[in-house]
């Protein structure tokens, strides 16, 4: 069941959002809801990707040997 929330927003911004919503033939409520849905979906996807990368790194049989980054390494110098 949908829940109502109260949102404090600058009056000038609200006026602009109302115009934008009218141009898009939607409502401010729908715009806020869609923004929040997209934000949560993107964060969820990032979390899934991170978990998959961590799983792959744990299961990897690759051997990095004894190499450790040092200040003399050209790759490390570029980051400074």
Wavefront OBJ file of the C-alpha trace (Angstrom):
o trace
v 0.000 0.000 0.000
v 1.454 3.397 -0.957
v 2.416 5.725 1.882
v 2.352 9.498 1.807
v 5.434 11.507 2.668
v 5.987 15.185 3.259
v 8.702 16.821 1.192
v 10.113 20.267 1.955
v 11.164 21.946 -1.273
v 12.008 25.477 -2.331
v 8.990 27.234 -3.865
v 10.866 28.286 -7.021
v 12.082 24.735 -7.587
v 8.588 23.369 -7.029
v 7.186 25.777 -9.628
v 9.782 24.598 -12.155
v 9.100 20.943 -11.354
v 5.360 21.462 -11.802
v 5.973 22.965 -15.248
v 8.308 20.101 -16.161
v 5.765 17.550 -14.956
v 3.049 19.209 -17.042
v 5.284 19.179 -20.126
v 5.944 15.469 -19.535
v 2.206 14.878 -18.898
v 2.869 13.402 -15.481
v 2.761 14.579 -11.886
v 5.393 15.767 -9.449
v 4.462 12.765 -7.332
v 5.120 10.364 -10.224
v 8.420 12.093 -11.021
v 9.633 11.765 -7.419
v 8.480 8.137 -7.210
v 10.204 7.232 -10.504
v 13.414 8.987 -9.399
v 13.459 7.063 -6.128
v 12.728 3.760 -7.896
v 15.588 4.331 -10.363
v 17.967 5.332 -7.559
v 17.198 2.225 -5.509
v 17.442 -0.025 -8.586
v 20.833 1.437 -9.530
v 22.166 1.008 -5.994
v 20.856 -2.548 -5.844
v 22.562 -3.334 -9.154
v 25.856 -1.825 -7.898
v 25.622 -3.989 -4.779
v 24.993 -7.096 -6.905
v 27.985 -6.302 -9.120
v 30.201 -5.699 -6.093
v 29.144 -9.002 -4.554
v 29.840 -10.820 -7.825
v 33.299 -9.246 -8.106
v 34.093 -10.213 -4.521
v 32.914 -13.774 -5.196
v 35.058 -13.984 -8.323
v 38.112 -12.672 -6.474
v 37.643 -15.215 -3.668
v 37.245 -18.072 -6.136
v 40.076 -17.001 -8.411
v 42.973 -19.389 -8.815
v 45.208 -16.692 -10.297
v 48.597 -16.295 -8.651
v 49.887 -12.749 -8.336
v 53.225 -14.053 -7.115
v 55.353 -11.889 -4.888
v 54.735 -8.602 -6.714
v 53.789 -5.680 -4.516
v 53.295 -2.089 -5.701
v 56.118 0.323 -4.945
v 56.700 4.032 -5.455
v 59.220 3.229 -8.192
v 56.599 1.321 -10.197
v 55.543 3.460 -13.214
v 51.874 2.694 -12.500
v 52.184 4.037 -8.962
v 54.032 7.181 -10.115
v 51.165 8.142 -12.433
v 48.692 8.107 -9.553
v 50.673 10.559 -7.436
l 1 2 3 4 5 6 7 8 9 10 11 12 13 14 15 16 17 18 19 20 21 22 23 24 25 26 27 28 29 30 31 32 33 34 35 36 37 38 39 40 41 42 43 44 45 46 47 48 49 50 51 52 53 54 55 56 57 58 59 60 61 62 63 64 65 66 67 68 69 70 71 72 73 74 75 76 77 78 79 80
